[in-house]
Amino acid sequence: MDQEDVVYIHNVILLSHKKNELMAFAVTKMDPEMIILSESFPSDEGWPFAKYLGACGRMVAVNYVGEELWSYFNAPWEKRVDLAWQLMEIAEQLTNNDFEFALYLLDVSFDNFAVGPRDGKVIIVDAENVLVADKRLIRQNKPENWDVWYESKFDDCDKEACLSFSKEILCARATVDHNYYAVCQNLLSRHATWRGTSGGLLHDPPSEIAKDGRLEALLDECANPKKRYGRFQAAKELREYLAQLSNNVR
């Protein structure tokens, strides 16, 4: 990968065929979150971010979406299933989309998402730690192992919201499972810990679902896969299973 093709803007790395435009952002030292929310991936175009309202220096103002995801930790099961499905859909959209940009969430916790009070839609409210990679550019430049699927390593740490990642690798691979890993490990599975809790958003499922065992197996494989490339398949099946459960409970 040519160094000139990578633009570093604070803690956001942008790889883009629109290099000149991004360099202009870098020169003006605009806040990276502002670039994500207002210029490159605005909510008006269907991206799952809060609507950008304005900025003063490095302070970014966004619209109030609703209560943070954390407030739904003990919501009724059917609500939590719907929210979990939306989170996996966000992970998929940010990983694979028609624009061929991958947006990797480097800071995933219950406080970084909010839920609309009327439509129940999950929105990312903190886009400060996002890495954006242009997959077309990766395929064009063909850095070493660019076409080898990258599996994120499970991080069994004793702190909250842990994530293990390499920015260099994320910027050099066309197929990456990081967003699935981040959502499953830090939000949905039994490995998720936040504010003294454990069990993740899908804790304490109904007895029939717990007895079936499929949900727990998919969450475990998504968070800490035992098979090679197991997270890719588990994430796909988990999205489908959660959609099925959500339809069943509505």
Summary of the structure (lengths in Angstrom):
residues: 250
radius of gyration: 18.1
end to end distance: 48.2
largest distance: 57.1
contacts: 765
relative contact order: 0.14
helix: 44%
strand: 17%
